[in-house]
Every structure is written in C-alpha cells, then in structure tokens.
Amino acid sequence: MGNKMMMKSQAEFEQDYQRKQEQKPSVLALNLLIKKKGRVSTEYQFLTPPIGKGQYSEIRKVINKKTGIMRAVKIVQKNATEKEEERVLSEVNNLEKLDHPNILKINEYYSDDRFHYIITDFYSGGELFSKIQERRIFSETYAARIIRQLLYAVNYCHLHGIAHREIRPENIMLERCSEFASAILIDFGLCSKISHKMHSSVNHPYYQAPEIQQKKYNESIDIWAIGVITYILLCGYPPFGGDTNRKIIDNVLKKPLIFDEQDWSKNSNESKEFVRKILLKDPSQRITIEQALNDPWIAKNYELQVTDSQLKRVLTNLVNYNCQSKLQEATLKLIVLYLASREELSELREVFTCIDTKNDGYIDVEELQAAMLKIFDSETAERQSNKICAEDETLSYSQFLAQAIDKQAILQKSKIETAFKLIDRNASGNINVEELSEAFKCNLTGNEYWIEIMNELCHQQNLQI
C-alpha cells in the first residue's frame, strides 16, 4: 500500500455531527423512549428462562401484555460495581440517541430498587457468533452483506461522535433466521465520545487494533474489528490467533497478515484486498469507513433487493403523507415504533438504505430527488422532495418509517386502541396532558412543537382526549 490514505479529521466529524444537531427538532426525530419506575413484570410476561447471562445481568424474552409483541429485556443488577452501573446507564443514553436500521432499538427502560430493565426489539436469528460456530465459513455474498450493514451502522455512530469499541460477533445480532437477515449492532455500554482521548483497553484481543496497546487510539479501532470479522467469515478463524490473550496481542502487534493458500483458495482477490486495506497496523494507513463502504468488493457482492414497484409504493406513501395535526403525527410515530411488525417495516428498511446513498443514516433532498426521478417526472420529483424535506432538511430513519408506511395497513382499529392504552397509563379511558407528556418523554415547557400539541388539546374539554 504505497499511498497514504487520509482518515476523516476529527473537525470534519464534529462539523457533520453539529450540522445534524442544528436542524429544527421535530417530534418525528425524537426517540419515544418510555422510562418508568417499577418492576417490568407489571406490563410484561416473562416467557422463558434466560437466553443470555453475564456476571451481573441476564437477557430474557418477554411479551407486552397490552400489545402482545415479543421483546427482549436485559436485566442488570443495580450497584453491582461502579463500572457496571456506568455501563448500563451509558448504554441507555447512547441507544436513546441512535436511530438506524442496523442498530439495536431500545423501546423502554424500567428501574426498581434492585435492577435496571432495558427493553429492546427481539431478534430471533441470534448472535452472529453462534452462526459462525454453526457454519464456520460463509460465501462472499453473505459476508459482504453482513459487513456492509456493519459499516453502515458504524459510519452513523462515528458521524454522531460515537466510537463503539466492542465490535465482535457476540455483539452482532441477526434479525431473523434467514440467509437474508439483517445484521444489528448491539451492546453500546463501552461506547466513547470520539472527542475524548481514548486509552482504556477494550474488546477481546482477537478484535483489538494494535494501537489499543499504546493506550492512545481513535475511532479507527472499529474498522479494524470489522476487518477481523470479515477475515473470520471468509476463512473460519481469526487472522491473529494464540493460546493465550498475551500471545494473541503479540501476534496482532508483530505478526504479518497471511492468507493461507488452501483456506483462501475459493475467495476472490478483491476480498483479500479489502481485508488487507483494513488490517493495516498503522491506523493512519488504514482505510476509512467511507472508503470501505465504497470498496469494489462490497459493490460487487452487495445488492439491495429493492424493485421499482417497491420503490414506487414507498415513495407514493411519502408523497401522500398528510397528518392533520402534530398530535396525529406524534401518535402515528408511536404506533410505528411500538406496534408495527417486523414484516411491515422490512420493505421500508431496504428502501431507506437504498435511497441513503451518502450512507450517513439520513435522507436529504438530493438523495430523495434522485430516488424520485426513477419513478416520477423531473418537475414532480423536485417539488415533492423539497416539500417532504422542507421542515427538517433531512429525514431520519424513524421519520421515514412514520411517513412512508402504508397508513391503511398500520392504522387498524386494534393498533389505534392499543396505542391509546399505552398512553392512558391509569386506564381511565381518557388521556390528559401529563400522560401525553410521559408517553412521549417530553418536557412541554419551552418546546414549541409540544406547545403546539398543547394548544390543540386546549380545544378539548378538560385537556383530555
């Protein structure tokens, strides 16, 4: 690798992040995380013994008693250690801010005197680690799809000033049991702000970038870990092994990258070159996330399964989106986030990723217009894309879901009634301002968007619905 590849500077990352933060807030840009005191068993039925266990935590499957939807709950012992307490609160805080098709979605957070309860989507495909143990070696097409989705998620994190630092197969879930299942990045407890000086030892030695041992590193350690996972998927074992953690670390630092002729005989030169460009021991020479996303190996082996008819259907829904009030808009997002099935959202996720050609986890006017030109005439495409993105300049993932979903399918009477019950905490049959504020996790004072919702409620007797 003769030419030095420049990494995106910290200033550029911060400028990108600041640009996103300066956009006018909208209810549809909010993550409607519900936070409650009390035991989770009051609203959820526990289905099985633990499906995962840690020293101070366990993960179990649960069903929401009101919605009937299956979720996963991570139960963490309170005050077990100071580090563990920091980790769980950091994870909740980080997940609450992130809104991406390939990042774990947190739905609710409960706490009582003894435990933290983190309610998230349940992914039936299990860990990528288990899949690797089961199959050992994967096709380039399968590997490229998983790696591309990881790169997409991590790029979004980095643009938001977050380094994951724990990327490994145990922290990658598969959405369902299928060859075409999406990869979901989980475990954000050890994330760090990129602006901070990162020096602590993180991740398993197999996935540790060499610079971690120098106690001074940046977000490039995430791309290294993805490179290690790529290597494992294509040949069945890590690039730098060893009988002990110390030996693994020594090999990471000193051993050259080798592609065993027999084990790599069926893999393309493009795949080897992709791995080689990532697993460079000097982080300043390593390719960036953006470069990896646009690598020839990814382009050759990864293709989104979006047909013209699917694109037309989703874009038509976007064009026809019209909520009559801010309250309707907020309620629609609650229904989409909490009550829509995975099947109802799968097509939208693929279309969102297809339109987001800049790979930043948002859809801007330029990207939307380019997509619309495939379906509509140029005048219509320009007018509608400007109209859709007018208020916030870009569409976040959850905004896109709420606006592009098939309203006739999602706004069934049963779902509307269930959404009402979710907001009506005291089961009185009426929703007041306090319940609305709690449901949407919002301080109504000083927030223009929510003041507008209050004004809508003022036209109703006793400020109730």
N, C-alpha and C positions, 0 to 999 in steps of 0.2 A: 504494500500500500504506500505508494510514493507520495501522493498528495495529501497534505494535512487537511482533514475535514473539520471545519469550524462548527462548534456547538452554538446553539442559540444562546445569546448572552442573558444574564440574569435581568438586565434592564429591559430587554425585549419581552421576557416572560412577564415581568411586573407591569409593563405597558399593556400587554394583552389582557392581563387579569383586571387592571384598573379600568380598561375600556368596557369590559363586561359589567363591572360593578357600578359604573356610572350611568348605565341605562335606567330609564324610568321604571320603577318597580310596578309589577302587575300581580294580581292575585294568582294568575296562572303561572307566574315564575316562582311562586312560593312552594316549598315542600310542606305539605299539610301534615306534618308530624304531630301526632297526638301524644301528649305527655300526661301521665296520671300517677297519682299516689295510690298505693294499694296493691293487693295481690292480683296477678294476671288471671288466676283461676275463676274470678268472678265473671269474666267475659269470654274466657277461652276454655275449651275442653281439651285436656291432655290425652293424646291418642296412644302413645307407645312409651316404652322405656326410652332412655336417652339414645339418640342416634349419633352422638358425639360427646366426648368428655375431655376436659382439661383438668389441671390441678385445682383450679378454683371455679370451674364453670362446667356446664353441660348444655347440650342442644337437644331440644325435643320438638316433635311435631305436635301442632295444636290446631283446633278448628274453632273459628269465631262463632260463638253461639247465636249471634244475630244474623251474620251473613252466610254462614256455612262454608266459608272459604278456608282452605288449609294454609297455614303459615308455619314458619319455624320460629322458635323462641330460644334465645340464648340467655341462660340464667347464670348470673355471675354473683358469687358471694361478695357481700359488701365488706370493705375494710380488711380484706384478707392480707394484702400488703399495700403499701403506698403506691408502688409501681402499677399493680393490677388495677387499683382504683383509678389512677390517672389514665390507664389504658382504656378502660371501658367508657369513661366519660369522653375521652378523646375520640373514640370510635363513634359514639352517638353524635358528637358535634360535627365530625367530618362527614358522616353519612347524611346528616341532615342537609348539608350544603350541596351535595353532589346529585346530579340529575342526568343520568346517562344510561343508554340501553344495555351497556355491558358492565355496569357497576351495581352491586347489591343495593336494593331499595329497602330502606327502613320505613316501617309503617307506624309503629307505636313504641313508646318507651314507658315502662312502668317501674316504680320502685316502692319497696316497703322497708321495714326496719332491717331486714336481713339480706335482701337480694336486689340486684338490678335485673330487669327483664327487657330484652331488646327483641321486638317483634319484626320479622322481615319476611320477604317472599320466601316460599319453599321451592327448592329446585330438585326435582326428582331424579335428575341424571347423576347426582352425587359428585364427588371430587374428581378432578382430572387425575389426581394421584392414583385413585382406585382404577381408573380406566387404563392408566399406564401399566399398573401391576397386572391387569387382566390381559391386555393385548401386547404390551411391550413395544411394538413398532407400528407406526402409522404411515399411511400414504402421504405423499407431499401435499395433495389437495386438502386432506383433513388437517394436517399440521399447519398449512398456510392459513386456513380459515380461523383456527383457534388463535394463532399468533397474530393475525391481522386484527382480530377483535380485542386482544390484549393491548396491542399497540394503540388502538383507537381509544380504549379506556384510559390508558396511562397518559396519552397525549392530553386528554381532557384534564386529568389530575394535574399535570405539570403546568398547563395553561392557567389553572386556578391556584398555582403556587404550592402544590402539594406533591411531595415525593412519597411513594407508597412504602418502599424499603423492605417489604416482606413478600415479594412476588415469588411464589413457588407453587408447584402443582396442588399442594394441600389447600392453598388459598384461591383456587380457581374452581368454581362450580360449573357443572353442565346443566343447562336449564331443564332438559328432559332426556329421557333415554332414546336417543336418536342419533344417527350419523350426522344430522344437520343441526344438532343442538347448539345453541349459542353459549359462549363462554362468559361467565360472570365473575368479576373480580371481587373478592371479599376480604375481610379482616383488615380494617383500617385503624387498628389500635396503636400501631407504631409509626403512623404517618408523621411526617415532619414538614414544617414550612420550608420551602426552598430557600427563603431569605435567611434562615438560620444557618449557623455554622454546624454542619452535621459531622459528628465524630464518634458516636456510640456504635458498638458492634451490633449488627442486625442480621437477620436471616440465617438460614442453615449454611454451613460452609460450602456446600455444593453450589449455592447460588450467590455467594458473596463475591463482589467485584474485588480485584486486587487492592484498589485504593482504600477499601474499608480498613485494611490492616494498618494503614498510615494515619488513621483517625482523622482524616480530612478528605471529604468527598462531596459530590453534588448529586443531582437527580439522575446522572448517567448510570448510577448503580442499578436503576430499574431496567434500563435497556440491556445491561449485561445479563441480568437474571432472565429476561425474556430470551436472550440468545442461548443460555444454558438449557432452557426448556425446549427450544427449537431443536437443539442437538439431541436431547433425550428422546423427543418424539420421533425423530428420523432414524435413530440407530439403537435405542433401547437402554442407554446408560449415559451417565454424565461425562462431560469432557475431561474433568479433572477429578479423579477418584482418590481413594486412600482408605486404609484400615482404621485410621483414627481421624478425628477432626483436625488435629495438628498436621497430619500428613496431607489431608485434603487441602488445607490452607497453603502448605508449602508448594504443592503441585499447582494450585491456582496462581501463586506468585512466580514460580520458576519454570514450570513445565510448558513446552510449546504445544500449541493446539494441533492435534493429529486427527486425521480422518482415516481410520483403518480401511484399507483397500477392500477387504472382504465385507465388512459391515456396512460400508457406504457404496458398494458396487451398484446398487439399484437406484441410488439417488443422483439427481442431476448436478451438474457443475454449478448451476445457478443457486441451488440450495446450499452448497458448500461455501460459495462466495458470500451469500447472505450471512451465514453463521460467522464466517471469517471476519467480515466487516464489523460485526457486533462484538465478538470476543477478542478485541484488541486490548491488551493490558494497560496501555496508555489511554486514559479517558478522553484526552484531547484529540486522539486519532479515531476514536470510536464513532460510528455513525449516529446521528440523532434519531429521535422518534420519527420526525417528519421524513427523513431520508429513508428510514426503514419502511414506513407506510407506502412509499412510492417506489420501493425496490422492485426490479424486474421479476424476482422470484415470487413476490406477493402478487404482482399484477398478473403473472402467468397462471397462477394456481387458485386465485381467489376471485370469484364472480358472484355478485349478489343475484339472488333469484327473484328479480322484480320484472314482471311482464308489463307491457304497455297498458293492458286493461287494468291491472292493479294500480299502476301509477295514475291513470285517468280517474279511477274510482276515488282514490285518496285525495287527489288534487281538487276534484269536484266537491268533495266534502269540505275542504278548506275554503274554497270559493264561496260555498253556500253557508258557511258558518255565520250565525247571527244570533247572539244572545241578547235578549231584550233588556236585561239589567245586569248589574255587577253581581247581584246575589245569585242569579241564574248561572252566571259564568263560574262563580266560586263553587256552587253546588255541582255543576257538571264535572268540574275537575275532581271533586271528592268522589263522585261516582266512578270516574275513570280510574283514579288511583287505587281505590279500595274495593271496587265491586266488579270491575271488568275482568273477564277471564283471560288467561294467557293466550288462548286461541284468538280472542277478539283483538289482542294487541300485537300478535306476532307479525301480521302483514304490515302494520304501521311501523314497527321497529325496522323492518327491512327497507321500507320506503324512505324513512328518515335517514338511515345510513347511506342510502343511495343518493339522496339529494345533498347531503352534507359532504360535498367534495373537498372542502378545506379540512375536514377531519378534526374540527375543534369542538364538536358536540353541540353546535348551534346551526340553525339555518338562517342565512341572511338574504337580503333582497336579491343579490346577484345569483346566489345558488338557486333560490326559488324560481326566479325568472328563467334560468337555464332549464330547469325541470319542466316548467310550464310550456316552454317553446316546443317540447316534444309532443304536447297534446293540443295546445291552443295556438291561435294566430299570434303574431308578434305584438299587436296592439293590446289584445286581451291579456297576454302573458305579462306585459309590462304594467298595465293598470292594476291587475289583480295582485301581483306580487308586491307592488308598492302599497296597496291597500292592506294586505294581510300583515306586512311587517311595519306598518306605519307607526304604531304606538311605541313599540319596544326595539325597533331596528332589527332585531333577530328573534327567532323562535327557539325557546329552549325545548328540550325533549318532552317534558310534561305539558308544555303549552301546545306543542304539535299534536300530542295524543288527544288532548281535550278538543282541539279544533278540527282534527282530521278524522276522528272516529265516526262511524256510521251512527247518527243520532237515533234513527228508528230502532236500531238493534240494541243500543245501550240504554235508551230511556224507556225501558219497560216499567210497567207499574210496580212490579215487585222490587226492582232496583231503586226506584224513587222512594218507595215506602221504607226500604232498608236504610237508605241514606238519611231519611228523616229520623229514623230510630237512632242512628249513630250520633246525630247532633242532639237529639232530645234526651239528654243524659238522665233526667229524673223521671222519664217515662210519663210525663204529664199530658202528652198529646199536643203540646204547644212548644214552640221554640222561641226563647227570648234572646235578647242581645247578649247576655252573659254566656249562654250556651253556644251561641254562634261564635262568639269570640274564642271560647275554649276549643271548639271543634276545629277552627281554622288557625289556632295557635297565634293569635294576633292581639296586640295592644291597639285598641281602637283610637286612643287619643293620639293626635298628631299624625295620623296616617290618612292621607287624602282619599286613597282608594276605599279604605274601610269606613271613613266618614260618609262617603257616598252610599255605601251599603246601609249605614245607619239612617241616612236621610230617606232611603227607600222604605225602611221599616217604620219611620215616623208616620207614614201614611196609613199604617195599620194600627188598629186599636191595641193599646197597652204594649206596643212594641213587640208584638208576638206574631208568629206565623202559625 
